[in-house]
């Protein structure tokens, strides 16, 4: 590619980059995307199992809560391009949506490809150019903007937008290139770790229960000293390595940061009070001749109930009538607060997003422009934020992409 001049060069044709390109190009500036892969939006295509959970239904404040400490940074762009506005935007693009059982927003077609195609078509219709197989290997600040080095040559631009994604799903091309490029321009880096990722536990008794799925489980992550690191509630799936499902995966980033220094406290039936469980175990109606472990099966699947009774130290042949006070309390404790040591996560290869990235304090939250390098913008997962499972992270990609695109197009 010969040296060419454009107004805005966007690195990365993912969700954030495509949205940014559409709004920037319609703002009247020459806009070009360089995508290192063979096609745009590869990560969009695998989102939601190929069905693309593209945002989360709810008030802006409630959705922002799903981003923890990054909520304040994301607030301006998300208020400007809210989940409802995103849905209206996709309807205009010919992609009607509906709300699922857990407030996830899906395309009616259930097709991630339709979502990707609509975003790409919108960017092109606005006047943006998309070049694939055009990886950026280095960037430099110049007197008139930026100089971007690619294997095919040099590209020059007045303004530069990094929308390169994080490090999750590296097979889709997200291998952390944006962090290196941001560093070349003077930006720092919060260590990237996998987030929204299944957990690995140090509990053989739990791993042999692979396949059990529960709809409502409360999980808390604590240091071994008892400090609270995070909490989540929702579906959980037991695996051969540990725990998957939204309630476990939502804690993946924190687990990745704290590793073996943390433990999980699991409440298998959060809607039931411990006092009620204890009362039922003592109730004559429970049947004194019934095995104690069978009583637990009234609240959780039988295989899990048998395992929890063993964790509580209650012999397999112990009946309800034979339960000692400390055994009954141990059974209640096993159901309401099982402690499991954490070994880590399944890593970037199984992570849906990345926690860490370009520090938020180095970026203006309204314009998404660098506070260090004028004319440099950021959007999407390259930034240090990560949200819950259920459309949160694509919502953030769309709203930061729009904000960055509009700001880059401004005089």
C-alpha positions, 0 to 999 in steps of 0.5 A: 500500500503506497503512502496515502493521506486520509482524515481518519484512520481506524485500526480494527473493523470490529463492533467499535471500529465499524460504528465509529467509521459510520458516524465519522464518515457521515460527519464529512471526513475521509475515513478508512479502516485497516483490519488485519484479518480477512474480513470485518467483525470476526468476533461479532460472528461468534458472539452469543454462540453465533446469535449475537447478544448485541446489547442488554435491555434496561435503564442506562444506570442499571447497565452501567452498574455491570461495569463496576469501577468503569461505570463513570467513564462509560456514562457519557457515551452510554447516555448518548447512545443508550441500549434503547438507542442501539436497538433503534439504530439496528432497526434502522439498519434492517435488524429488528431485535427482541428481548430474551428471558434474561434481558439480553437483546437479540436480532430476531433473525438470531444471526450474528452475520446479519448484525455484522453485515449491517454494520459493515454496510452502514460504514460503507454507505456512509463513505468509509473505506474498509481494507482487510488483511492490512495489519498495522505494525507500528505507529508514529506521531508526526507534525501533521498527524500520524504515520501508520506502518503496515506490511504493504506500506505506509498510511498517513492520517490527521487523526487515528482511532484504535479499535483493535480489541483486547486479547480474548478469542485470539483465534479471531485476531484479537491478540493485543496489538492495540496495547503495543501501538498505544504504548508506542504513542506514550500510553500506559497499560493495565495488565490484560487478563481474561474476563467472562471466562469459565473458572478452574477450581481446586475441588475434585469433588466438584469437577466430577459433577460436570454437566449439572446446571442450575438456574439461580446460584449466588457466587462470592469471590473472597481473598483467603483472608475474607476480603470481598472481591466480587459477587454475582448471581445467575445460572451456573454450569458445573464442568470438568474444570470447575464452573461456567455459566454467567454467575461464574464467568462474570467473576472471571476477570477478578479470578484472573487477577487474584488466582490462587489467593482467592476462594469462592463462597457458593450459595446453591439456593440463594432464594431460600434462607438458611433458617428455613433449610435448618427448620425443614431438616428438623421438621418431623414431616421430613421423615426421620428414616430418610437419608439426610443427603436425600433431604438436600435433594429437595433443593439441588440435583441429587448428585450435587446433594450427595456431594454436599453431604460428603463435604459437610462430613455427614456419613452417606447412611446418616438418616434425618433422625440420626443427625447431630446438631453440628451435622445439621448445621454443616449440611445447611452450611454446605448448601448455603455457603460452600467454600471452593479454592480457586485455581484460575481460569481457562484463559484468553482462549475461552474468554469472551472479553479482556479486563485491562488495557489502556488506562481510562484516566488517560482518555477523555470519557466524552470524546474518547480522545487521548489526554496524552496525544491530541488526535488519538482516539480509542473505542471498544475493548482496547480500553480498560473496562469489562462488563457482565455477560449478556450484551454489556460489552457490545453495548460499550463497544457501540457507544464508545465507537459512536462517541469516538467517531463523532469526536474524530469528525468534529472540526 
